[in-house]
Amino acid sequence: MAGLAAPTTATAAPEAGGAAPAPTVEERRLDGEVPREILRRSGFAAVAPAFARGLGRADSYREARRVVEREGAALWRRAVDRVQGRGPARGDLSRDDDRPLYWARLGMTRELRTWEPGFGLGERQRAALLTELERTSRGQTDLRLPRGHRDGHGKGVKRVLLTGFDPFTLDRDVRISNPSGAVALALDGTVIDTPDGPARVETAVFPVRWADFAEGTVERALRPYLPRVDLFTTVSQGRVGRFDVERTNGAWRGGFPDNDNVSRTETVPVADPSSQPQWTTTTLPYAAITAADTGRFPVYDNTAVTEIPAGGDEPVVRPDGPTPGSTAREGGGGNYLSNEIAYRATLLRDRLGLHGTLPGGHVHTPVLQFGTGNTDPATGAVTDPEFVRNRLDIVAQARAIVAVAVSAPGTDRG
C-alpha cells in the first residue's frame, strides 16, 4: 500500500497562553498506511491540505467560519457525487465506497483542531468551528425536503429522512467500511419510485462517539425535519447475513468503546430526564418490510431486548420485548450507538407528538464482509470484488426496504 506525506497544517503564530490542541485518537489513525491508501485511491488525498491552505488565508474568525462552512459542505457534496456517479471517479477505488468521506473529514478536523491562526482563536470559537465542520460535512445542513402536504402545498412527493454512521471498530480492522454510511451517500437526494408514487430521500451521517450524542447532535439535526417528513429511519451495521427492523430501543449505554476509545456505561443522557422512558418503539411498518422480497439477505422483525425486570436486579433476555416497569439494558439493536440513535430519534418523534402519525425507527444492515482470503487486517487489501458486491447488494436492498416502508398502508402523510 502506497503511503502519502503527512497532511500539512496551516499554521501561524500560536494561541496566546499555550500549545496547540492535540489531535484526537480518531484523527491520529490518519497516520496509518490504510487511510492514506483509501484517500489516494479515491482522489480525496488533497482535501485536507487544500482545506489547510484555505484556513491559512483566513485573517479573522468570521472568515474562518466561511471557509469551514464552504469546504465542509463541498466535501459532503463531493462524496455524494462520487458515490452516485457524477463527475470523474478520481481513483480506482469503487464509487460506492463510504470511507473516503470519513477519512477526508478526519483530515479536515485535524487541520482545524491544530490550527494556530495569528488572530488568536479561543477555545469556544474553535469548538464552534469544529461543530460546523462536522454538521456541514455530514449532510446535516443539506437536508432539502420538497414541499408537500405538511407544508400546505397539496399531496406532492413523499419525503424520507435516513441516517447512517461512520466506520467503527477501526482498531480491530482499520479497513472497515460502514454500509449504513454507503446507503446514506447512495440515497441522498434520490427519488425512489413506489406503487404510491415518488419518494424523495434526504440523508445525513453521524459520528460513532458517545460525547457527540450526549451533546444533542441527533436532536439538533432531526428536530426541524421530523414534522415535515412522511417516514424516517436510522440505519447502522448490525448482524452477519441479515437485516433487522428493531422493534424496541432501550435507554442504556453499554460501554463499548467508541471511535475515540471512550467508554460510557449509563442511562442515555437526554433533555428532561424526569420524563425519560426506559423504552421506545418503532412505528416503521415492520410486517410489510419483513414480508417483502427486497433482496438476497433475510429481513427480520427483531423483538428481543435485555431488561432488569421490575423488582429484580439481574438482566434477563426477553425474546418478545420488555415487560412492564422494567429497566433497559439492551434494545433490539443492543446498547451501543445504533440503539442510541434509534432511541433518541424515536423519543424525539414522541416528544413532538408524532408517535401515531409518523412511521419511524431503526434498520440494521448485514455486516459488510471482505472476500474469502482477505480477512487479515494486517495483510489484507483495502477492497476486493466480493467486498464491493456485498456493499452494493446491501445498498440496493436498503433502497428497496425504504420503498416498501414508505408505500405501506398508513404511511401516506404527503
C-alpha positions as CSV (number, residue, x, y, z in Angstrom):
1,M,0.0,0.0,0.0
2,A,1.5,3.3,-1.1
3,G,2.0,5.9,1.6
4,L,1.4,9.7,1.3
5,A,3.1,12.6,3.0
6,A,1.5,13.6,6.3
7,P,-1.2,16.2,5.9
8,T,0.1,19.7,6.1
9,T,-1.2,22.1,8.8
10,A,-2.0,25.7,8.3
11,T,0.0,27.4,11.0
12,A,0.7,31.0,12.1
13,A,1.5,32.4,15.5
14,P,0.5,30.1,18.4
15,E,-2.5,31.0,20.5
16,A,-1.6,33.1,23.5
17,G,-1.0,31.1,26.6
18,G,-0.5,27.5,25.4
19,A,0.5,24.8,23.0
20,A,-1.7,23.8,20.1
21,P,-4.5,21.3,20.8
22,A,-3.6,17.7,20.1
23,P,-5.3,15.5,17.5
24,T,-7.9,13.1,18.8
25,V,-7.4,9.3,19.0
26,E,-9.7,9.1,15.9
27,E,-7.7,11.7,14.0
28,R,-4.3,10.0,14.8
29,R,-5.4,6.9,12.9
30,L,-4.8,9.0,9.7
31,D,-1.1,8.4,10.1
32,G,-1.6,4.7,9.1
33,E,-1.0,3.3,5.6
34,V,-4.6,2.1,5.1
35,P,-6.3,5.5,5.5
36,R,-3.7,7.1,3.2
37,E,-4.2,4.4,0.6
38,I,-8.0,4.9,0.7
39,L,-7.6,8.7,0.3
40,R,-5.1,8.3,-2.5
41,R,-7.2,5.7,-4.4
42,S,-10.3,7.8,-4.2
43,G,-8.9,11.1,-5.2
44,F,-9.5,12.6,-1.7
45,A,-5.9,12.9,-0.6
46,A,-5.8,16.6,-1.4
47,V,-8.9,17.5,0.5
48,A,-7.2,18.2,3.9
49,P,-4.2,20.0,2.5
50,A,-6.5,22.3,0.4
51,F,-8.6,23.0,3.5
52,A,-5.4,23.9,5.4
53,R,-4.4,26.4,2.8
54,G,-7.9,27.9,3.0
55,L,-7.6,28.3,6.7
56,G,-4.2,29.8,6.3
57,R,-5.7,32.6,4.3
58,A,-8.3,33.4,6.9
59,D,-7.5,36.6,8.8
60,S,-10.5,36.5,11.2
61,Y,-12.9,34.2,12.9
62,R,-15.6,35.2,10.6
63,E,-13.6,34.4,7.6
64,A,-12.5,31.1,9.1
65,R,-16.2,30.2,9.6
66,R,-16.9,30.9,6.0
67,V,-14.1,28.6,4.9
68,V,-15.3,25.9,7.3
69,E,-18.9,26.1,6.0
70,R,-17.9,26.2,2.4
71,E,-15.4,23.4,2.5
72,G,-17.4,21.1,4.8
73,A,-20.5,21.3,2.5
74,A,-18.3,20.8,-0.5
75,L,-16.8,17.6,1.0
76,W,-20.3,16.2,1.6
77,R,-21.4,17.0,-1.9
78,R,-18.3,15.6,-3.5
79,A,-18.7,12.3,-1.6
80,V,-22.3,12.1,-2.6
81,D,-21.5,12.9,-6.3
82,R,-18.7,10.3,-6.3
83,V,-21.0,7.5,-5.0
84,Q,-23.8,8.5,-7.3
85,G,-21.7,8.6,-10.4
86,R,-21.4,12.3,-11.1
87,G,-18.1,13.6,-12.2
88,P,-14.8,11.7,-12.5
89,A,-14.1,8.9,-10.0
90,R,-10.6,10.3,-9.4
91,G,-9.0,7.0,-8.4
92,D,-9.5,3.2,-8.8
93,L,-11.5,2.7,-5.6
94,S,-15.1,1.7,-6.4
95,R,-17.5,4.6,-6.4
96,D,-19.8,3.0,-3.8
97,D,-17.2,3.4,-1.0
98,D,-18.1,5.5,2.0
99,R,-14.6,5.5,3.5
100,P,-13.1,8.5,1.5
101,L,-15.6,10.8,3.2
102,Y,-14.8,9.5,6.6
103,W,-11.0,9.8,6.3
104,A,-11.1,13.1,4.4
105,R,-13.3,14.6,7.1
106,L,-10.9,13.5,9.8
107,G,-8.1,15.1,7.9
108,M,-10.0,18.4,7.9
109,T,-10.9,18.2,11.6
110,R,-7.3,17.5,12.5
111,E,-6.2,20.6,10.5
112,L,-8.8,22.7,12.2
113,R,-8.1,21.3,15.7
114,T,-4.4,22.0,15.5
115,W,-4.6,25.3,13.6
116,E,-2.9,28.3,15.2
117,P,-4.0,31.5,13.5
118,G,-2.3,34.8,14.0
119,F,-5.5,36.5,15.1
120,G,-5.9,34.1,18.0
121,L,-8.7,31.5,18.4
122,G,-10.4,30.9,21.6
123,E,-11.5,27.5,22.9
124,R,-15.2,28.2,22.3
125,Q,-14.5,29.6,18.8
126,R,-12.5,26.5,17.8
127,A,-15.2,24.2,19.2
128,A,-17.9,26.1,17.2
129,L,-15.8,25.8,14.0
130,L,-15.4,22.1,14.6
131,T,-19.1,21.6,15.2
132,E,-19.9,23.5,12.0
133,L,-17.4,21.4,10.1
134,E,-19.0,18.2,11.4
135,R,-22.5,19.3,10.5
136,T,-21.7,20.5,7.0
137,S,-19.5,17.6,6.0
138,R,-22.1,15.1,7.3
139,G,-25.0,16.4,5.2
140,Q,-26.8,17.7,8.3
141,T,-27.2,21.2,6.8
142,D,-28.1,19.8,3.3
143,L,-31.5,18.2,4.0
144,R,-33.6,19.6,1.2
145,L,-37.1,18.3,1.5
146,P,-39.6,19.0,-1.3
147,R,-42.7,20.9,-0.5
148,G,-45.7,18.7,0.5
149,H,-49.0,18.5,2.3
150,R,-47.4,19.1,5.7
151,D,-46.2,22.5,4.3
152,G,-49.6,23.3,2.9
153,H,-48.8,22.5,-0.7
154,G,-51.1,19.6,-1.6
155,K,-50.1,15.9,-1.9
156,G,-46.7,16.1,-3.6
157,V,-43.8,13.8,-3.4
158,K,-43.3,11.7,-0.2
159,R,-40.4,12.7,1.9
160,V,-38.0,10.2,3.6
161,L,-35.2,11.1,6.1
162,L,-32.5,8.4,6.5
163,T,-29.3,8.5,8.6
164,G,-26.1,6.4,8.5
165,F,-22.9,6.1,10.5
166,D,-19.2,6.4,10.2
167,P,-17.0,3.3,10.1
168,F,-16.1,2.0,13.6
169,T,-14.1,-0.7,15.4
170,L,-11.1,0.6,13.5
171,D,-8.6,-0.7,15.9
172,R,-9.8,-4.1,15.1
173,D,-9.6,-3.5,11.3
174,V,-8.8,-0.1,10.0
175,R,-10.0,-1.1,6.6
176,I,-13.6,-1.2,7.7
177,S,-16.4,0.4,5.7
178,N,-19.9,1.1,7.2
179,P,-22.7,0.0,4.8
180,S,-25.1,2.4,6.5
181,G,-22.8,5.3,5.5
182,A,-22.7,3.9,2.0
183,V,-26.5,3.7,2.0
184,A,-26.7,7.4,3.1
185,L,-24.4,8.6,0.3
186,A,-26.1,6.5,-2.4
187,L,-29.6,7.6,-1.5
188,D,-29.1,11.3,-0.7
189,G,-31.3,13.4,-2.8
190,T,-32.6,10.5,-4.9
191,V,-36.2,9.8,-5.8
192,I,-37.5,6.2,-5.3
193,D,-40.4,5.1,-7.4
194,T,-43.0,3.3,-5.3
195,P,-46.5,1.9,-6.0
196,D,-47.9,5.1,-4.3
197,G,-45.7,7.5,-6.3
198,P,-42.3,9.0,-5.9
199,A,-40.5,9.4,-2.6
200,R,-37.5,11.8,-2.2
201,V,-34.8,10.6,0.2
202,E,-32.6,13.0,2.2
203,T,-29.8,11.7,4.3
204,A,-27.1,12.5,6.8
205,V,-24.4,10.6,8.7
206,F,-23.4,10.6,12.3
207,P,-20.2,10.0,14.3
208,V,-19.5,7.0,16.4
209,R,-18.8,9.0,19.5
210,W,-20.6,9.0,22.8
211,A,-19.9,12.6,23.6
212,D,-21.5,14.0,20.4
213,F,-24.7,12.1,21.2
214,A,-24.7,13.4,24.8
215,E,-24.3,16.9,23.4
216,G,-27.5,16.5,21.4
217,T,-26.2,16.2,17.8
218,V,-29.0,13.8,16.8
219,E,-31.8,16.0,18.2
220,R,-30.4,19.2,16.7
221,A,-30.1,17.6,13.3
222,L,-33.5,15.9,13.2
223,R,-35.9,18.2,15.1
224,P,-36.5,20.7,12.3
225,Y,-37.4,17.9,9.8
226,L,-39.4,15.2,11.6
227,P,-42.6,17.2,11.5
228,R,-42.2,17.5,7.7
229,V,-41.3,14.0,6.6
230,D,-43.5,11.0,5.8
231,L,-41.1,8.5,7.2
232,F,-37.7,8.3,8.8
233,T,-35.3,5.5,9.5
234,T,-31.9,5.5,11.3
235,V,-29.6,2.8,9.8
236,S,-26.5,1.1,11.1
237,Q,-24.4,-2.1,10.6
238,G,-25.8,-4.9,12.7
239,R,-25.5,-8.7,12.4
240,V,-23.9,-11.0,9.9
241,G,-26.0,-12.1,6.9
242,R,-29.3,-10.3,7.8
243,F,-31.3,-7.1,8.0
244,D,-33.2,-6.4,11.2
245,V,-36.1,-4.0,11.8
246,E,-35.5,-3.2,15.5
247,R,-38.9,-3.2,17.3
248,T,-37.7,-1.7,20.7
249,N,-35.0,0.7,21.7
250,G,-33.5,1.0,25.2
251,A,-32.3,3.9,27.4
252,W,-29.0,2.3,28.2
253,R,-25.4,2.8,27.1
254,G,-23.5,-0.5,27.4
255,G,-19.9,1.0,27.4
256,F,-18.4,-0.4,24.2
257,P,-15.6,1.9,23.2
258,D,-16.3,4.5,20.5
259,N,-14.1,5.8,17.8
260,D,-12.1,7.9,20.3
261,N,-11.7,4.7,22.5
262,V,-14.0,6.3,25.1
263,S,-16.5,4.1,27.0
264,R,-19.8,5.1,28.6
265,T,-22.0,2.9,30.8
266,E,-25.0,4.8,31.9
267,T,-28.6,5.8,31.2
268,V,-28.8,7.5,27.8
269,P,-28.5,11.2,28.7
270,V,-31.3,13.3,27.3
271,A,-33.0,16.6,27.9
272,D,-35.7,16.4,30.6
273,P,-34.6,13.1,32.1
274,S,-37.5,13.2,34.6
275,S,-39.9,12.2,31.7
276,Q,-37.5,9.8,30.0
277,P,-38.9,6.4,29.2
278,Q,-36.9,3.2,29.5
279,W,-38.1,2.1,26.1
280,T,-39.3,3.5,22.8
281,T,-40.8,1.6,19.9
282,T,-40.6,1.6,16.2
283,T,-43.5,2.8,14.1
284,L,-42.0,1.5,10.9
285,P,-44.3,-0.9,9.0
286,Y,-42.2,-3.9,10.1
287,A,-44.7,-6.5,8.9
288,A,-44.8,-5.1,5.4
289,I,-41.0,-4.8,5.3
290,T,-40.3,-8.3,6.5
291,A,-42.9,-9.8,4.2
292,A,-41.5,-8.2,1.1
293,D,-38.8,-9.6,-1.3
294,T,-36.3,-6.8,-1.0
295,G,-33.0,-8.6,-1.8
296,R,-30.7,-11.5,-1.1
297,F,-30.5,-11.0,2.7
298,P,-33.3,-12.1,5.0
299,V,-35.1,-9.3,6.9
300,Y,-36.2,-10.0,10.5
301,D,-38.7,-8.2,12.8
302,N,-36.4,-8.3,15.9
303,T,-38.4,-8.1,19.1
304,A,-35.8,-9.2,21.7
305,V,-34.5,-7.0,24.4
306,T,-32.5,-7.3,27.6
307,E,-34.1,-5.9,30.7
308,I,-33.9,-5.8,34.5
309,P,-37.4,-6.8,35.5
310,A,-39.4,-4.7,37.9
311,G,-38.3,-5.6,41.4
312,G,-35.3,-7.5,40.1
313,D,-31.5,-6.8,40.0
314,E,-30.2,-9.1,37.2
315,P,-30.5,-8.6,33.4
316,V,-32.9,-11.0,31.6
317,V,-33.3,-11.6,27.9
318,R,-36.9,-11.1,26.7
319,P,-37.5,-12.5,23.2
320,D,-40.8,-10.7,22.9
321,G,-39.9,-7.3,24.2
322,P,-39.8,-5.6,27.6
323,T,-42.2,-6.3,30.5
324,P,-44.0,-3.5,32.4
325,G,-41.8,-1.5,34.8
326,S,-38.5,-3.0,33.6
327,T,-35.2,-1.1,33.2
328,A,-33.4,-1.2,29.9
329,R,-30.1,-2.9,29.4
330,E,-30.3,-3.6,25.7
331,G,-32.7,-2.7,23.0
332,G,-33.3,-4.9,20.0
333,G,-30.3,-3.2,18.5
334,G,-28.1,-3.7,21.5
335,N,-26.7,-0.9,23.8
336,Y,-24.3,0.9,21.5
337,L,-24.7,4.0,19.4
338,S,-27.0,2.3,16.9
339,N,-29.5,1.6,19.7
340,E,-28.9,5.1,21.0
341,I,-29.7,6.9,17.7
342,A,-32.8,4.8,17.4
343,Y,-33.8,5.7,20.9
344,R,-33.1,9.4,20.5
345,A,-34.9,9.7,17.2
346,T,-38.0,7.8,18.3
347,L,-38.1,9.7,21.6
348,L,-37.9,12.9,19.7
349,R,-40.8,11.7,17.5
350,D,-42.8,11.0,20.6
351,R,-42.0,14.3,22.3
352,L,-43.1,16.1,19.1
353,G,-46.4,14.4,19.4
354,L,-45.9,12.3,16.2
355,H,-46.0,8.7,17.5
356,G,-49.4,8.0,16.0
357,T,-48.7,9.7,12.6
358,L,-45.0,9.4,11.7
359,P,-43.5,6.0,10.7
360,G,-40.0,5.8,12.1
361,G,-37.5,3.5,13.6
362,H,-34.2,1.7,13.1
363,V,-32.9,-0.8,10.5
364,H,-29.8,-2.8,10.9
365,T,-27.9,-3.9,7.8
366,P,-25.8,-7.0,7.5
367,V,-22.1,-6.8,8.5
368,L,-20.1,-5.8,5.4
369,Q,-17.6,-8.5,4.9
370,F,-14.4,-8.8,2.9
371,G,-14.0,-11.6,0.4
372,T,-12.6,-15.1,1.3
373,G,-8.9,-14.9,1.7
374,N,-8.9,-11.2,2.5
375,T,-9.8,-11.3,6.2
376,D,-6.5,-10.5,7.8
377,P,-6.4,-6.8,8.8
378,A,-2.6,-6.8,8.9
379,T,-2.0,-8.1,5.4
380,G,-5.3,-7.8,3.5
381,A,-6.3,-5.5,0.7
382,V,-8.5,-2.4,1.4
383,T,-11.0,-3.7,-1.1
384,D,-11.9,-6.8,-3.2
385,P,-14.7,-7.8,-5.6
386,E,-16.7,-9.6,-3.0
387,F,-16.5,-6.7,-0.6
388,V,-17.8,-4.3,-3.3
389,R,-20.5,-6.7,-4.3
390,N,-21.7,-7.1,-0.7
391,R,-21.8,-3.4,-0.2
392,L,-23.7,-2.8,-3.4
393,D,-26.2,-5.5,-2.5
394,I,-26.8,-4.1,0.9
395,V,-27.3,-0.6,-0.5
396,A,-29.7,-1.9,-3.1
397,Q,-31.7,-3.8,-0.5
398,A,-31.8,-0.8,1.8
399,R,-33.3,1.2,-1.0
400,A,-35.9,-1.5,-1.6
401,I,-36.8,-1.6,2.1
402,V,-37.3,2.2,2.1
403,A,-39.6,1.8,-0.9
404,V,-41.7,-0.8,0.8
405,A,-41.8,1.2,4.0
406,V,-42.9,4.5,2.5
407,S,-45.6,2.9,0.4
408,A,-47.1,0.6,3.1
409,P,-50.6,1.3,4.3
410,G,-50.8,4.0,6.9
411,T,-47.6,5.9,5.7
412,D,-49.3,8.3,3.4
413,R,-48.9,11.7,5.0
414,G,-47.8,13.7,1.9
